[in-house]
Amino acid sequence: MNRTNAHEVIISGIHLDLTPSLKTYVNEKTERLFRHEERIMRIRVELECDSKASVDSRFIAKGHMSINGPELTASVASDECHKAISLLTDKLDRMLRRRARLFKEKRNHPRAIDLPDVELPKLQFAGT
């Protein structure tokens, strides 16, 4: 089953021509994110080329991930477009793993519930 058809990946370019190879590269990289988390509804990737910026941060890749709960957003800058895409997917993957770890932590440590109107029975110990 090809999972790219099951999920939506939106790729847009700002001051940048999106070549088929660039689109394929983005789809290959985002496929890893879909494998790690099946509840992702949509990933929007914006690739920007800022010719006035320094050479080290000429290409900017922004990612917006729609998932149950708050949307995850990341942005990275690099000197190469492919490198920026790779760094972006790594950053989104770290954010997904952190989010999963926090949800697991909350599930394993639920908060205490305060019941002000309920009287709890007193326990009697065998030694007293």
C-alpha positions as CSV (number, residue, x, y, z in Angstrom):
1,M,0.0,0.0,0.0
2,N,1.4,3.4,-0.9
3,R,0.9,5.6,2.1
4,T,1.6,8.9,0.3
5,N,-1.9,8.7,-1.2
6,A,-3.5,8.2,2.3
7,H,-2.0,11.4,3.6
8,E,-1.8,14.9,2.2
9,V,1.5,16.6,1.6
10,I,1.3,20.2,0.3
11,I,4.5,21.6,-1.2
12,S,4.8,25.3,-2.1
13,G,7.7,27.3,-3.2
14,I,8.4,31.0,-2.5
15,H,10.8,32.6,-5.0
16,L,11.8,29.1,-5.9
17,D,10.8,26.8,-8.8
18,L,9.6,23.4,-7.6
19,T,11.1,20.8,-9.8
20,P,9.7,17.2,-9.9
21,S,12.9,15.9,-8.2
22,L,12.5,18.4,-5.4
23,K,8.8,17.4,-4.9
24,T,9.9,13.7,-4.9
25,Y,12.6,14.4,-2.3
26,V,10.1,16.2,0.0
27,N,7.6,13.3,-0.4
28,E,10.4,10.7,0.4
29,K,11.4,12.6,3.5
30,T,7.9,13.2,4.8
31,E,7.0,9.5,4.3
32,R,9.2,8.8,7.4
33,L,7.0,11.1,9.5
34,F,3.9,9.3,8.3
35,R,5.4,5.9,9.3
36,H,6.2,7.2,12.8
37,E,2.8,8.7,13.4
38,E,-0.3,7.5,11.6
39,R,-2.6,10.3,13.0
40,I,-1.0,13.0,10.9
41,M,-3.6,14.5,8.7
42,R,-1.6,16.9,6.6
43,I,1.9,18.2,6.2
44,R,2.5,21.5,4.5
45,V,6.1,22.3,3.4
46,E,7.0,25.8,2.3
47,L,10.4,26.2,0.6
48,E,11.8,29.7,0.3
49,C,14.8,31.1,-1.4
50,D,15.9,34.5,-0.1
51,S,18.6,35.8,-2.4
52,K,19.3,38.8,-0.1
53,A,20.1,36.6,2.9
54,S,23.6,35.4,3.7
55,V,24.8,32.3,1.9
56,D,24.5,30.1,5.1
57,S,20.8,30.8,5.4
58,R,19.7,31.3,1.8
59,F,17.1,28.5,1.7
60,I,14.4,28.4,4.3
61,A,12.1,25.3,4.8
62,K,9.0,25.7,6.9
63,G,6.8,22.8,8.0
64,H,3.3,22.8,9.4
65,M,2.0,19.4,10.6
66,S,-1.7,19.0,11.2
67,I,-2.3,16.4,13.8
68,N,-4.9,15.8,16.6
69,G,-4.2,18.6,19.0
70,P,-2.0,21.6,18.5
71,E,-0.4,22.0,15.1
72,L,3.4,21.4,15.0
73,T,5.4,24.1,13.2
74,A,9.1,24.2,12.5
75,S,11.4,26.3,10.4
76,V,15.1,25.8,9.4
77,A,17.5,27.6,7.2
78,S,20.4,26.2,5.3
79,D,22.8,26.9,2.3
80,E,21.2,24.1,0.2
81,C,17.5,23.4,-0.5
82,H,17.9,19.6,-0.1
83,K,19.8,20.0,3.2
84,A,17.1,22.4,4.5
85,I,14.4,19.8,3.7
86,S,16.4,17.1,5.5
87,L,16.9,19.3,8.5
88,L,13.2,20.2,8.6
89,T,12.1,16.6,8.6
90,D,14.6,15.7,11.3
91,K,13.2,18.6,13.4
92,L,9.6,17.6,12.9
93,D,10.5,14.0,13.7
94,R,12.1,15.1,17.0
95,M,9.0,17.2,17.8
96,L,6.7,14.2,17.1
97,R,8.8,11.9,19.4
98,R,8.8,14.6,22.2
99,R,5.1,15.0,21.9
100,A,4.6,11.2,22.1
101,R,6.9,11.0,25.1
102,L,4.9,13.7,26.9
103,F,1.6,12.1,26.2
104,K,2.9,8.8,27.5
105,E,4.2,10.5,30.6
106,K,0.8,12.1,31.2
107,R,-0.9,8.8,30.7
108,N,1.4,7.0,33.2
109,H,1.1,9.8,35.8
110,P,-2.5,11.0,36.0
111,R,-3.3,14.0,38.2
112,A,-5.0,13.5,41.5
113,I,-8.7,14.3,41.5
114,D,-10.0,16.5,44.3
115,L,-13.4,15.4,45.6
116,P,-14.4,17.9,48.3
117,D,-17.9,16.4,49.2
118,V,-16.8,12.8,49.5
119,E,-15.8,11.3,52.8
120,L,-13.3,8.5,52.6
121,P,-13.6,5.5,55.0
122,K,-10.9,5.3,57.7
123,L,-8.6,2.4,57.4
124,Q,-7.9,0.2,60.4
125,F,-4.5,-1.4,60.7
126,A,-3.9,-4.7,62.3
127,G,-1.3,-3.4,64.7
128,T,-3.4,-0.6,66.3
